[in-house]
């Protein structure tokens, strides 16, 4: 059984961790990158889009008044109250996608949303929060905050500044995203399912067989980078499976099987009115 001392320590770590998350939410409204809106007499948080632009008209907010963007942020409290009622918990781990510490054929399913090519520089944007988290809970999680800023060298994005030029950065991305999918294939059980959210032009070639694709509108039409651009409006959800491939056969030998399979699928789609 857990001793009272260890229980008390875990409780303190949990409490401090949640308070640090509250602090991170607060600083998105308490920065010189926080936009002041005179039309609404309100503050807009830093991350209106995936960038940190210079703001000419910024607002200075009092964090101790009781409103939605202060330390008394009620939504966060309500979220925690709901989470405290859960009986099942997830294990969260921090590993490289190209080197997973799991045995072969370990998972029944994998769900992933890979990096968006050159659209978002995740690590640079994460530094906005990382530096505050390192100061508030870095001593509680030293393995997660061992570097001055977020790690960069192995981040799977296309960044010409980091990798020399456009060609080498593109090659770096494609090589490592392929290695990540190969690693997913290794730890996924045979006939296991892989669900991938893909939003850029790439191919999925790491031993999986794509069985379905679903375009789903996921983005706000009013977001800043949607105006006068061909920016992403939908996300493509790719469903793939890890299957044991059989030997090649002649079409004449399998055409009846294909015909029966297609008729079943078309009947199902018709019933779903798709």
N, C-alpha and C positions, 0 to 999 in steps of 0.2 A: 504494500500500500504506500501511497505517496505521503511523506511526512508533512507536518504542518509548516515546517520551514520551507520545503520545496514548493508546497502549494502557495505559500505567501509570495515566494520569489516569482513564480509563474504568473500570479495575479498582477504583481507590480510590473513585470515586463509587458504583459498584455495591455495594462492600463496606459503605460508610457507610450507603447506602440500606437495605440489608438489616438492618443493626444497628439502624437507627431503627425498622424494623418490629418487631424483637424488643422494643425498648423500649416501643413502643405496646401490644404484647400484655402485657408485664409490668405496665404501670400499671393494667390492668383488674383486677389482683389486688393492687395496692399503693396503694390510695386509701382515704380515710375513707368512700367509698361502697361498699367491698368488704365483703360480708356474711360474718360469722363464723357457722359452723354448729356449735354445741356437740354436737349429736347425732352428727355425723360427724367432729368435730374437723378441719374443713376450711374452706377459703375459697371463696366463690362470687364469680365475677367481677361487675363492675359492671353489665354489660348483660344481666341476666336478662330484661328486657323493654325496650321502646322508650321508656325514661324514665330520669330521674336522680333517684330519690326519696331523701329523707333516711334514713340508716341509724343506728339507735340502738346496735346491737351490731356494731361493725366490728372487723376484725382487722388487726393490723400484721404484715406478712409479711417475713421475711428473704429478700431476692432472691438471695442467694448460696449458699443451700443447694441441693442437687441433687434437685429434684423437678419435677413436671410444670408447675408454675406459676412457675418461677424463670427466671433468665437461661439456665439450662441446659436449656431446653425442648426435649426431644428431637424432638418432632413437627415443629417448625420446621426443625430440621437435616435431618431425613429428607425433608421436602417440598422443600427446596432441592436436595438431592442428586438427587432425581428430576427436578426442573426443569432441572438442569444437563445432563441427558442428551437433552433435546429438540433436534431439528434444525430445527424450524419455530418461528418467533417471531411474535408479534402486535405490531402498532403501536398504542400507546395514546395517544389525544389527548384534550385537554380543550376542548370547544366547547359553545356553547349549542345545545340541541336545536331551537330556533326559527330558527337561522341557521347552517346547516351549510356549511363551505367546500368543497363538492364540486360537480362539474358535474351537470347534469340526466342522468337515466338512468345513474347511475354504479355502483350496487350491484345484485348479483343477489338478495341477501336481506338482511333487517334483522330482528334479534331485540332486543326491548326489554321492559323491565319498568317501566312508568311509575310516577310517584309515587302513593301511596295516599291521594289526596284530603286529608282532615284527620286521618288515622290516625297519621301519623308526621311530626314536625318534624325533617327530616333535618339541616339546617344547624346547629341548636342542639345536636343530639346529636353532630355531627361536631366541634364545638369541643373536646370532651373530648380528641380526638386531635390536632386541628389545632394547638393551642398548643404541643404537644410536638414535632410534626413541624417546625413553623416554627423552633423553637429548634435542632433537631438537623440538619435538611437544608434549611432555608429559603434559605441562601446558595447551595446547589447547584441549586435549582429556584426562582429568584426569581419567575418568571412564575406559579407556582402558589401562592405565599405572599406576595403583594403587599399583602394587607389584614390588619389586626390579627386579625380573626376570619373565619370562612367568609362568603362573599358571601350576602346575604339578599334584596335587592330584587327580583330576577327569578326567585327560586326558585318553581317551579310547585307550590305547595301551598295549601290553604285555611287561612289563618291570619287570623282576625278582628282580632287584636291588631295585626298588621302592616298590614293593608289597611283598617282603619277599622271594619268591621262584617261580619256574616256574609254579607249580600247582596253587598257589593262584593268580598269575598274569594272567594266562589263564582264570581262573574263573571270575576274575574282568572284563576282556575284554568281554567275552561272555555274562555276565550278563548285562553290560552297552550297548553293541551294540544291544542286544535284546530290552532293554528299549528304545533306540533311535528309533528303527524301530516301536515299539509299539506307540511311540509318533507321528511318521510320519503317522501311520495308523489313529490315532485319528484326526489329523488336515486335512487329505485328504478327499475330498468328495467321496461319493459312486460312483463307476465306474471311479474314478480319476486314473491317471496313475503315476506310480513310476518308474524312471529309475535309476539304481544303477550300478556303475562301481565297479566290484568286482575282486580282484586279489589274493585272498588267499582262502584256503579250509575252507569254513564255510557254514552254511545253513541259508536260509532266511525263518524264521518261526515267523511271527508276524502278522498273519491275512491276508497276501497278497496271491494272486494267480499268479504265474509266467506264463506269456503268451508267452514270447520269450526270447531267449538268442543269443547274437551276439559276437563271438570272433573277435577282431579287433587288428591288429598289431600296437602297439603304442610306442614301445621302440626302441631306436637306437641299431643296432646290434654291433656297435663299442664301446658301453659304457663300462666302466671299469669292472663292476661287472658281465658282460655277459661272460667273458673269462673263459672257463673250468668250468662253473657252469650250474645248471639247472634254472638259474634266469629267472624271468618273461620276456617273449617276447611279449605276447599279454595281452590285458585286456578283461574281459568278461563283456559285457553290458547286464544287466538283466532288462527286461521289465516286470513289475508286475502291477496288478490292485487290487484295493480295491473293492470287490464285496460282495453283499449280498448272502450268501450261502443258497441254498434251502435244503429241506429235502432229505434224501437218497432215491434212487429209484432202481428198478430192471433193470439189463442190458437189458433184453428183451424189456423193455418199452422204452429205449432210444437209442438202437443200430442203428435204422434207422436215427435218428437225428445225431448221431455221424458219420455215413457213409456219409450223405449229407454234413456235415461240413468238413470232411477230403477231399472229392472230390473237394470242392471249394478251400480249402487251397492248395492242390496239383496242381490244375489248375493255381492258382496265382503264385506259385513257378516256375512252368514250364515256364510261360510267362516271368518271371524275369530271367530265365536261371540260377537258383541257384541249 
